[in-house]
């Protein structure tokens, strides 16, 4: 048969994004989105129910003015000070174990009580539902297991430990020995499921140390402390106790410095007192022995000079001792430096400032070590600053020592000159001057140290805390977490995201063709029609499809649309040979063939249907005939044409079954007999419909395709993959065909997988040679049997 140019050349289809289709894609699976949102909200609800609420309380401390670090970030340094470093360094002290342990001691920490609710267990602090007496408890080694108790009657209760111990019944007067402890429950247990456990102070360090410390405002000396805990009363109590203990700890630390100064002075006083007593005794004995009452004016002047010089030398020597001790601390100690002697009035004030700066840097380093590793860059930077300040202190100490040594040499020279003058005095007066000088020097140094001791004692008595409590903490019954509204909002957003994501994932993973726009985007081969999904269940023989049981259905109308467009194909032919194929089996080529044959017969067209799939044909079952004789019998010469043709009087269709499966089906279809068969049948029938084997699996259909007037390639919605759309174009190119068209079968109008582009038929572009519709969007128009009833029609029935 000839193959004239019966289909026009098709240009590429232009497609534009259709936002309404995008909306339909997501709206088609609104229940997926709603389900994801509901599941997310349920998970959020479970999370809220099982998450213990957290409460937050705050308090504030005012730090005393202690010349904080100048603000070097801008502004006038003489007016603005930066309290941040001081607040951070004091924050380390507040969270130190000593302060926290002392604070815990002020609370009733030894026993924790809990009540078991429907969902979670809640701590009852500070309430005690029943009394427990601890008779004996190891200070460290005792069980921290949770003991579960429940009242049985007014005299007995049951107890079980969390370490899977046996459940036993006890009387309230019983003494229990378990967990390396001896205790008893003294009062009656209320109704409910209670539990308790024993604690040590150390068990609360992590919980009590959960404090956030910050500067309340820029350039202010107000420290804000925030405590977070699952028990609001405990949070307020422990925060107040910590502030109280910090204030007391600060006073103790300051007094410790004054006490060290007093100890240092007392150590010097003890030695000097003995020397002063000895000098006084020697002077008195010398006077009595030599019956001396008074000295000459010259001797008195020399004695006075010697006494003054020796006194000044002793004071410088005492300062030198204090400087040496400070130097030892700098060289051997990484903790805060304490000046053991009040040097500020006698030694450079710069040294005291440098020591204060060093202590601030050490506190800052301790704070940073809670956040960074020792070899991290922030710690190394602080270490460098500490090293620089220590170097400056050492230089200052060196200069002070040099000054004191020069003074010592000066005083030694002056004392030598005085002694030279004294040597010229007569012997008795000379010795008397020496005794008098030693006595005066020791008394003056003793008086000097006694004054310093009294001054240090007065300072110690006048010491006040370096901080004062501004606002105490109060329990807050409003939880900061979990925040229900925030969690539900977040869960709803996650649910929406999961719902939309699920839709996008399903579309992304989808390898199948669903609508005509997808086909048009993949190939230039024209589509002559879209056959809707059959409205009923199709049995395995597809017999109900042959009769088109619902002629006013959308399905029947879609088949008619394909039939109409077939009349335009090969319109120059009085009769048409139409070959129907597909990529793989199961795409509905036989179903399309049967329906086309049925609709053509309904308009009085003479139709013959050939089952040319010699391998797996089932068309004979549609007509209720056997497959003992058929096309294979004719092509092998076993039967004549009249013997293999079956006439269906009910539908007025002639049919040639495939016949027994031959060993060489492809070769039989390539024979001259097959070509002559089509030539014989073409003049006798208006339409010769040839149902072939799928071209994607075998090559049986190729000779039939080349001989046909029209070739229909069936693509099944939801079954055919994207590669199927390229096959018609490839066949046309390889075999020089121009009579191939596509039929989209079993279209179900599933918006989930539909293409979100709209083709340009409205502008005359694309494959506009054939008019067809997918009949979507016309439900309820009143032209189809399966149109849904309007709500008022149901109302009228009632």
C-alpha positions in Angstrom: 0.0 0.0 0.0 1.1 3.5 -0.7 2.0 5.9 2.1 1.0 9.4 1.0 1.6 12.5 3.1 -1.7 12.3 5.1 -0.5 14.2 8.2 0.8 17.7 8.1 4.3 18.6 9.4 3.9 19.6 13.1 5.9 22.4 14.7 6.9 22.4 18.4 4.2 23.2 20.9 4.6 26.4 22.9 3.6 25.9 26.5 3.0 28.5 29.2 2.8 28.1 32.9 -0.8 27.8 34.1 -1.0 28.8 37.8 -4.5 27.5 38.0 -3.2 24.1 37.1 -0.5 24.4 39.7 -3.2 25.1 42.2 -5.2 22.1 41.0 -2.1 19.9 41.4 -1.9 20.6 45.1 -5.6 20.9 45.7 -6.1 17.4 44.1 -4.4 16.0 47.2 -5.6 18.4 49.8 -6.2 15.4 52.0 -2.5 14.5 51.9 -1.7 18.0 53.1 -4.5 17.9 55.7 -3.3 14.5 56.9 0.3 15.7 57.2 -0.9 18.8 59.2 -3.0 16.6 61.4 -0.2 14.2 62.1 2.2 17.0 62.8 -0.3 18.6 65.2 -0.8 15.2 66.9 3.0 14.8 67.3 3.2 18.3 68.6 0.5 17.6 71.1 2.2 14.4 72.3 5.5 16.4 72.6 3.8 19.1 74.7 2.1 16.5 76.9 5.4 14.6 77.6 7.7 17.6 77.8 8.0 18.9 81.3 7.3 22.7 81.4 10.3 25.0 82.1 9.9 28.1 84.2 12.2 31.1 84.5 12.8 33.6 87.3 15.1 36.5 87.4 16.8 38.7 90.1 19.4 41.5 90.0 22.5 42.4 92.0 24.2 45.8 92.2 28.0 45.6 92.1 29.9 48.2 94.1 31.9 50.9 92.3 35.4 49.5 92.1 36.9 51.4 89.2 35.9 49.1 86.3 37.7 48.8 83.1 37.6 51.9 80.8 35.4 51.5 77.8 37.8 51.6 74.8 35.2 51.1 72.1 34.3 54.8 71.8 32.9 57.7 73.7 34.7 59.7 76.4 36.8 57.2 78.5 36.8 59.6 81.4 33.0 59.3 81.8 32.0 55.9 80.4 33.1 52.7 82.1 32.7 49.1 80.9 31.2 46.9 83.6 31.0 43.8 81.3 34.3 42.3 82.3 33.6 42.8 86.0 30.1 41.2 85.6 31.6 38.3 83.7 34.4 37.7 86.2 31.9 37.9 89.1 29.6 35.6 87.2 32.3 32.9 87.4 32.4 33.4 91.2 28.6 33.2 91.5 28.6 29.9 89.6 31.6 28.4 91.5 31.0 25.2 93.4 31.7 26.8 96.7 28.9 29.3 96.4 26.5 26.9 94.9 27.1 24.2 97.5 26.7 26.7 100.3 23.4 27.9 98.6 22.1 24.3 98.4 22.8 23.9 102.1 20.1 26.5 102.8 17.4 24.5 101.0 15.6 21.3 102.1 17.6 19.2 99.6 18.0 15.8 101.2 14.7 14.2 99.9 12.9 14.9 96.7 9.2 14.0 96.4 7.4 13.3 93.1 3.8 12.4 92.0 3.1 10.3 89.0 0.4 11.7 86.7 -1.3 10.2 83.7 1.5 11.2 81.4 4.5 12.4 83.3 6.0 12.6 86.8 6.1 16.0 88.6 8.4 17.2 91.4 6.5 18.4 94.4 9.1 20.8 95.9 8.7 22.4 98.4 5.6 20.4 99.3 6.1 17.2 101.3 3.1 14.9 100.9 4.5 12.6 103.7 7.3 12.7 106.2 10.5 10.5 105.9 13.0 10.2 108.8 16.6 9.5 107.8 18.1 7.5 110.6 21.5 6.7 109.0 23.0 7.8 105.7 26.4 7.4 104.2 27.6 10.8 103.3 28.6 9.8 99.7 27.8 6.1 99.0 24.1 5.7 99.0 21.4 4.8 96.5 20.0 7.5 94.2 17.3 5.2 92.9 13.7 6.4 92.8 11.5 4.7 95.4 7.9 4.3 94.4 5.4 4.2 97.2 1.6 3.8 97.4 -0.8 3.7 100.3 -2.6 0.4 100.9 -4.5 1.3 104.0 -4.1 3.7 107.0 -1.4 1.4 108.5 0.5 -0.1 105.5 2.0 1.0 102.2 3.9 -0.7 99.3 7.4 0.3 98.2 9.4 -0.6 95.2 12.8 0.8 94.1 13.6 1.8 90.5 16.4 -0.8 90.3 13.7 -3.4 89.8 13.6 -4.5 93.4 10.6 -6.5 94.6 7.4 -4.8 95.5 6.8 -5.2 99.3 4.3 -4.1 101.8 5.5 -2.2 105.0 4.0 -0.6 108.1 4.5 3.0 108.8 6.5 2.2 111.9 8.9 -0.1 110.0 12.6 0.8 109.8 13.8 0.2 106.2 17.4 -0.7 105.4 18.1 -0.4 101.7 20.4 1.6 99.4 23.1 1.9 102.1 20.6 3.9 104.2 18.3 3.4 107.2 15.1 5.4 107.1 11.4 5.1 107.8 8.2 6.8 106.6 6.6 8.5 109.6 3.3 9.9 108.2 0.5 8.5 106.2 0.9 8.5 102.4 -2.0 10.3 100.6 -4.0 8.6 97.8 -2.0 8.5 94.6 1.2 7.2 93.1 4.2 8.9 94.8 7.9 8.5 94.6 10.9 9.9 96.4 14.7 9.8 96.3 17.6 10.8 98.5 20.1 13.5 97.5 23.4 15.0 98.3 24.4 18.6 97.8 26.6 17.6 94.9 23.6 16.2 93.0 22.2 19.7 92.6 25.4 21.4 91.3 24.4 21.1 87.6 20.8 22.0 88.2 21.5 24.9 90.5 24.3 26.2 88.3 22.0 26.7 85.3 22.2 30.5 85.7 22.3 33.0 82.9 24.2 36.2 83.9 24.2 39.4 81.9 24.6 43.2 82.2 21.2 44.7 82.8 22.0 47.8 80.7 25.0 49.3 79.0 27.4 51.0 81.3 25.5 50.0 84.4 26.8 48.0 87.4 23.6 46.0 87.7 23.9 42.3 87.1 20.9 40.3 86.0 20.6 36.6 87.0 18.1 34.3 85.3 17.4 30.8 86.6 15.6 28.2 84.5 14.1 25.0 86.0 11.1 22.7 85.8 10.1 23.7 89.3 9.3 27.5 89.6 9.6 27.5 93.4 13.0 25.7 93.4 14.2 28.2 90.7 13.4 31.2 92.9 14.6 29.6 96.1 18.0 28.5 94.7 18.6 31.8 93.0 17.9 33.8 96.1 20.1 31.5 98.1 22.9 31.8 95.6 22.8 35.6 95.7 22.8 35.6 99.5 25.8 33.2 99.6 27.6 35.2 96.9 27.3 38.4 99.0 28.5 36.5 102.1 31.3 34.8 100.1 32.5 38.2 98.8 32.7 39.6 102.3 34.7 36.5 103.4 37.1 36.9 100.5 37.7 40.6 101.2 38.2 40.0 104.9 40.6 37.2 104.0 42.9 39.8 102.4 42.8 42.0 105.5 43.4 39.0 107.7 46.4 38.0 105.7 47.8 41.6 106.2 47.1 41.3 109.9 48.9 37.9 110.1 51.8 39.3 108.2 52.1 42.3 110.7 51.7 40.0 113.7 54.5 37.8 112.5 56.7 40.9 112.3 55.4 42.2 115.7 56.3 39.0 117.5 59.9 39.2 116.4 60.2 43.0 117.0 58.6 42.8 120.4 61.3 40.5 121.6 63.9 42.8 120.2 62.3 45.8 121.8 62.1 44.1 125.2 65.8 43.0 124.9 66.8 46.5 123.9 64.9 48.1 126.8 66.3 45.7 129.3 69.9 46.3 128.0 69.4 50.1 128.2 68.0 50.0 131.8 70.7 47.6 133.0 73.4 49.8 131.5 71.9 52.9 133.1 71.8 51.3 136.5 75.2 49.8 136.2 76.9 53.0 135.1 74.6 55.3 137.2 73.9 57.4 134.0 70.9 59.7 134.0 71.3 61.9 131.0 73.5 62.5 128.0 75.1 65.6 126.7 73.4 67.6 124.0 75.8 66.2 121.3 75.2 62.6 122.3 71.4 63.1 122.4 71.5 64.6 118.9 73.5 61.7 117.5 71.2 59.2 119.3 68.2 60.9 117.8 69.7 60.8 114.3 70.7 57.2 114.6 67.2 56.2 115.8 65.4 58.1 113.0 67.7 56.5 110.3 67.3 53.0 111.7 63.5 53.5 111.9 63.3 54.5 108.3 65.6 51.7 107.2 63.3 49.2 109.0 60.2 50.5 107.3 61.8 50.3 103.9 62.9 46.7 104.8 59.4 45.8 105.7 58.1 47.2 102.4 60.8 45.1 100.6 59.6 41.9 102.4 56.0 42.6 101.1 57.3 43.3 97.6 59.2 40.0 97.6 56.2 38.0 98.7 54.1 39.7 95.9 56.8 38.8 93.4 56.7 35.1 94.6 52.9 35.1 94.0 53.3 36.5 90.5 55.9 33.9 89.6 54.3 30.9 91.2 50.5 31.4 91.3 47.8 31.4 88.5 45.0 32.3 90.9 43.9 35.8 92.0 46.8 37.8 93.6 46.3 39.1 97.1 48.6 41.9 98.4 49.5 40.8 101.9 50.5 44.2 103.1 48.8 47.6 102.6 51.4 49.0 100.2 49.1 51.5 98.5 50.1 54.4 100.8 53.8 53.6 100.5 54.4 52.0 97.1 53.3 53.2 93.6 49.5 53.1 93.1 50.2 51.8 89.6 51.2 48.4 91.1 47.8 48.1 92.9 46.0 48.9 89.6 48.0 46.4 87.7 47.2 43.7 90.3 43.5 44.5 90.0 43.7 44.3 86.2 45.5 40.9 86.5 42.7 39.6 88.8 40.1 40.7 86.3 41.9 38.9 83.4 42.2 35.7 85.5 38.5 35.8 86.2 37.8 36.4 82.6 39.9 33.4 81.7 38.0 31.1 84.1 34.8 32.2 82.5 36.0 31.5 79.0 37.3 28.1 80.0 33.6 27.1 80.5 33.0 27.8 76.9 36.3 27.2 75.1 39.2 24.7 75.1 42.5 25.7 76.8 44.2 25.8 73.4 41.5 27.8 71.6 42.2 31.3 70.3 40.1 33.3 72.9 41.9 31.6 75.7 45.3 32.1 74.1 44.4 35.8 73.7 43.6 36.2 77.4 46.8 34.3 78.3 48.8 36.8 76.3 47.1 39.7 78.1 47.8 38.0 81.5 51.4 37.5 80.4 51.7 41.2 79.4 50.2 42.4 82.7 52.4 40.1 84.7 55.4 41.5 82.8 54.3 45.0 83.7 53.9 44.0 87.3 57.4 42.5 87.4 58.9 45.6 85.8 57.1 47.7 88.5 58.3 45.4 91.2 61.8 45.5 89.9 61.8 49.3 89.9 60.4 49.4 93.4 63.0 46.9 94.6 65.8 49.0 93.1 64.4 52.1 94.7 64.2 50.4 98.1 67.7 49.0 97.8 69.0 52.5 97.0 67.2 53.8 100.1 68.7 51.0 102.1 72.2 51.9 100.9 71.5 55.6 101.6 70.4 54.9 105.1 73.4 52.6 105.7 75.7 55.5 104.6 74.0 58.0 106.9 74.0 55.5 109.7 77.8 55.0 109.2 78.4 58.8 109.4 76.4 59.0 112.6 78.2 56.0 114.0 81.5 57.8 113.1 80.4 60.8 115.1 79.3 58.6 118.0 82.8 56.9 118.0 84.3 60.3 119.0 82.1 60.4 122.2 83.6 59.1 125.4 83.2 55.3 125.9 80.4 55.3 128.4 78.3 57.8 126.5 79.1 55.9 123.2 77.7 52.7 124.6 74.7 54.4 126.1 73.9 56.0 122.7 74.0 52.6 121.0 71.6 51.1 123.6 69.4 54.2 123.4 69.3 54.1 119.6 68.4 50.3 119.5 65.7 50.9 122.1 64.2 53.9 120.2 64.3 52.1 116.8 62.6 49.0 118.0 59.9 51.0 119.8 59.2 53.2 116.7 59.0 50.2 114.3 56.8 48.4 116.9 54.6 51.5 117.1 54.5 51.7 113.3 53.4 48.1 112.9 50.9 48.3 115.7 49.3 51.3 113.9 49.2 49.3 110.7 47.7 46.4 112.4 45.0 48.6 114.0 44.3 50.2 110.6 44.0 46.7 109.0 41.7 45.6 111.8 39.5 48.7 111.4 39.4 48.1 107.6 38.4 44.5 108.1 35.6 45.5 110.5 34.5 48.2 108.0 34.4 45.8 105.0 31.0 45.7 103.2 29.9 43.3 100.5 31.0 44.1 96.9 27.4 43.5 95.8 23.9 44.2 97.1 20.7 42.4 96.2 18.4 44.8 94.2 15.5 42.5 93.3 14.8 39.1 94.8 13.6 36.2 92.7 9.9 35.2 92.8 8.3 32.0 91.4 6.7 32.4 88.0 3.9 30.0 87.1 4.0 31.0 83.4 6.2 28.4 81.6 8.7 29.6 79.0 8.7 26.2 77.3 7.1 24.4 75.7 5.2 27.3 74.1 2.0 25.7 72.9 1.1 28.3 70.3 4.6 28.4 68.9 4.9 24.6 68.8 1.5 24.2 67.1 2.3 26.9 64.6 5.6 25.3 63.8 4.0 21.9 63.6 1.3 23.2 61.2 4.1 24.7 59.0 6.0 21.5 59.1 2.8 19.6 58.2 2.1 21.9 55.3 5.7 21.6 54.1 5.6 17.8 54.4 2.2 17.7 52.5 3.5 19.9 49.7 6.8 18.1 49.7 5.1 14.7 49.5 3.1 15.9 46.5 6.3 17.3 44.8 8.2 14.1 45.7 5.5 11.9 44.1 5.5 14.1 41.0 9.3 14.1 40.9 9.5 10.3 41.2 6.7 9.7 38.7 8.0 8.2 35.4 4.6 8.0 33.8 2.6 10.0 31.3 -0.8 11.2 32.6 -2.1 14.0 30.3 -2.0 15.3 26.8 0.1 18.3 27.7 2.9 16.0 28.8 2.7 14.1 25.5 2.7 17.3 23.5 5.8 18.5 25.4 7.7 15.2 24.6 6.9 14.8 20.9 5.8 16.5 17.7 3.6 13.6 16.7 -0.1 14.7 16.7 -2.7 13.5 19.1 -6.0 12.6 17.5 -7.9 12.0 20.7 -8.0 11.3 24.4 -10.1 8.3 25.5 -11.4 8.7 29.0 -11.1 5.9 31.6 -13.8 3.3 31.3 -16.5 4.1 33.9 -17.0 0.6 35.1 -15.0 -2.4 36.0 -13.6 -4.1 32.9 -13.6 -7.9 33.0 -10.7 -9.8 31.7 -12.3 -10.4 28.3 -13.3 -6.7 27.9 -16.7 -7.8 26.4 -18.7 -4.9 28.0 -16.4 -2.4 26.2 -17.4 -3.8 22.8 -21.1 -2.9 23.2 -20.5 0.5 24.9 -23.1 0.0 27.6 -23.4 3.7 28.4 -23.6 5.6 25.1 -24.2 8.9 26.9 -21.1 8.6 29.1 -18.0 10.8 28.8 -16.1 7.7 27.9 -18.3 6.9 24.9 -18.1 10.5 23.7 -14.3 10.4 23.9 -14.2 7.3 21.7 -16.5 9.1 19.2 -14.0 12.0 19.1 -11.3 9.6 18.1 -13.6 8.0 15.5 -14.4 11.5 14.1 -10.7 12.4 13.7 -10.0 9.1 12.0 -12.3 10.2 9.1 -9.9 13.0 8.4 -6.9 10.7 8.2 -6.2 9.4 4.8 -9.3 11.1 3.6 -8.3 10.4 0.0 -8.9 6.7 0.7 -12.3 5.2 0.2 -11.3 2.5 2.7 -8.7 2.7 5.4 -6.3 0.2 6.9 -5.6 1.3 10.5 -2.8 -0.3 12.5 -3.0 0.0 16.3 0.2 -0.5 18.4 1.9 0.6 21.6 5.2 0.4 23.4 4.5 -2.5 25.8 1.6 -4.7 26.6 -1.1 -3.5 29.0 -1.4 0.0 27.5 -4.8 -0.7 26.0 -4.2 -1.1 22.3 -6.6 -4.0 22.0 -9.1 -2.1 24.2 -8.9 0.9 21.9 -9.2 -1.3 18.8 -12.3 -3.0 20.1 -13.9 0.4 21.0 -13.1 2.0 17.7 -14.5 -1.0 15.9 -17.7 -0.8 18.0 -18.2 2.9 17.4 -17.5 2.6 13.6 -20.0 -0.2 13.4 -22.6 2.0 15.1 -22.5 4.4 12.1 -23.0 1.6 9.6 -19.4 1.3 8.6 -18.2 -2.1 7.4 -15.5 -3.0 9.8 -13.1 -6.0 10.1 -10.8 -6.4 13.1 -7.6 -8.5 12.7 -5.8 -9.8 15.7 -2.3 -9.5 14.4 -0.6 -10.1 17.7 0.4 -13.7 17.0 2.1 -14.1 20.4 -0.4 -13.1 23.2 -3.7 -12.0 21.5 -6.8 -12.1 23.6 -9.2 -10.4 21.2 -11.0 -13.7 20.5 -12.3 -13.6 24.1 -14.1 -10.3 23.4 -16.2 -12.0 20.7 -16.6 -15.2 22.7 -14.9 -17.4 20.2 -12.1 -19.9 20.4 -8.7 -19.4 18.9 -8.2 -22.7 17.1 -8.2 -21.1 13.7 -7.1 -17.6 12.7 -4.6 -15.4 11.1 -1.7 -17.8 11.7 -3.7 -20.7 10.2 -4.3 -18.5 7.1 -0.7 -17.3 6.7 0.6 -20.9 6.9 -1.9 -22.0 4.3 -3.9 -24.3 6.6 -7.1 -22.4 6.3 -8.8 -20.2 3.7 -9.8 -16.6 4.4 -13.5 -17.5 4.6 -12.7 -20.2 7.2 -10.9 -17.8 9.6 -13.3 -14.8 9.4 -15.9 -14.7 12.2 -18.9 -12.5 11.8 -20.5 -11.0 14.9 -24.1 -10.4 14.1 -24.8 -8.6 17.3 -22.3 -5.8 16.7 -22.1 -6.2 12.9 -18.3 -6.6 13.0 -16.1 -9.1 11.2 -13.2 -10.5 13.1 -10.1 -12.6 12.3 -8.6 -14.1 15.5 -4.8 -14.6 15.8 -5.0 -18.4 15.7 -2.6 -20.8 17.3 0.8 -19.3 18.4 3.2 -20.2 15.6 7.0 -20.8 16.1 7.8 -17.9 13.8 5.3 -15.1 14.3 7.5 -12.3 13.1 8.4 -14.1 9.9 4.7 -14.8 9.1 3.8 -11.2 9.3 6.7 -10.3 6.9 5.4 -12.7 4.2 3.7 -11.8 1.0 0.6 -13.5 2.2 0.0 -10.9 4.9 0.5 -8.1 2.4 -2.0 -9.7 0.0 -4.5 -10.3 2.8 -4.6 -6.6 3.5 -5.0 -5.8 -0.2 -7.9 -8.3 -0.4 -9.7 -6.9 2.6 -9.3 -3.2 1.9 -11.8 -3.0 -0.9 -14.3 -5.1 0.9 -14.4 -3.0 4.1 -14.6 0.7 5.1 -12.1 0.1 7.9 -9.6 -2.6 8.4 -8.4 -2.4 12.1 -5.2 -4.3 12.8 -4.3 -5.0 16.4 -0.5 -5.6 16.5 2.1 -6.7 19.0 3.8 -3.9 21.0 6.7 -2.3 19.1 8.7 -1.8 22.2 9.0 -5.5 22.8 9.1 -7.2 19.4 9.4 -6.2 15.8 6.3 -8.1 14.6 4.3 -4.9 13.9 6.9 -3.2 11.7 5.7 -4.6 8.3 2.1 -3.9 9.2 2.9 -0.3 10.2 4.6 0.3 6.8 1.6 -1.1 4.9 -1.2 0.7 6.8 -2.9 3.9 5.7 -3.1 5.2 9.3 -1.0 4.1 12.4 -2.3 4.8 15.9 0.1 4.6 18.7 -1.6 4.1 22.1 -0.2 5.7 25.2 -2.0 4.8 28.4 -2.3 7.4 31.1 -0.5 6.3 34.3 0.9 3.2 32.6 3.1 4.5 29.7 6.4 6.0 30.7 8.0 9.2 29.2 10.1 7.2 26.8 6.9 5.9 25.1 6.2 9.4 23.6 9.4 9.4 21.6 8.7 6.1 19.8 6.2 7.4 17.2 8.7 10.1 16.1 11.5 7.6 15.9 9.4 5.2 13.8 8.5 8.0 11.5 12.1 9.0 11.1 13.5 5.5 10.6 10.8 4.2 8.2 9.9 7.5 6.5 6.3 7.4 7.8 4.0 10.4 7.9 0.8 8.7 9.0 1.5 8.2 12.7 -0.8 9.6 15.4 -1.2 9.2 19.1 -4.2 8.2 21.1 -4.1 8.9 24.9 -6.0 6.1 26.5 -7.6 5.7 30.0 -7.2 9.4 30.9 -8.6 9.8 34.4 -8.1 13.6 34.9 -5.8 13.1 37.9 -4.6 16.6 38.6 -1.8 15.3 40.8 0.3 14.2 37.8 -1.0 16.7 35.3 1.3 19.0 33.5 1.2 22.5 34.8 1.7 24.0 31.4 -1.0 25.1 29.0 -0.5 24.6 25.2 -1.0 27.4 22.7 -4.1 26.0 20.9 -5.9 29.2 21.6 -3.4 31.1 19.5 -3.5 28.5 16.7 -0.2 27.0 17.6 0.8 23.4 18.3 -1.0 20.4 16.8 -4.1 22.2 16.0 -5.0 20.2 12.9 -7.4 18.0 14.9 -10.0 19.0 17.3 -10.3 16.9 20.4 -11.0 17.3 24.1 -10.0 15.4 27.2 -13.5 16.2 28.5 -12.2 17.4 31.9 -14.0 20.3 33.6 -17.4 19.5 32.0 -18.9 17.5 34.9 -22.3 18.8 35.8 -23.1 20.2 32.3 -26.1 17.8 32.0 -24.9 16.1 28.9 -23.5 13.0 30.5 -25.0 10.1 32.3 -22.6 10.2 35.2 -23.0 13.9 35.9 -23.3 14.4 39.7 -26.7 15.7 40.8 -26.9 19.3 42.1 -27.5 19.8 45.8 -31.0 21.2 45.1 -31.9 18.1 43.2 -31.2 16.0 46.3 -33.2 18.5 48.3 -36.2 18.1 45.9 -36.1 14.3 46.3 -36.4 14.7 50.0 
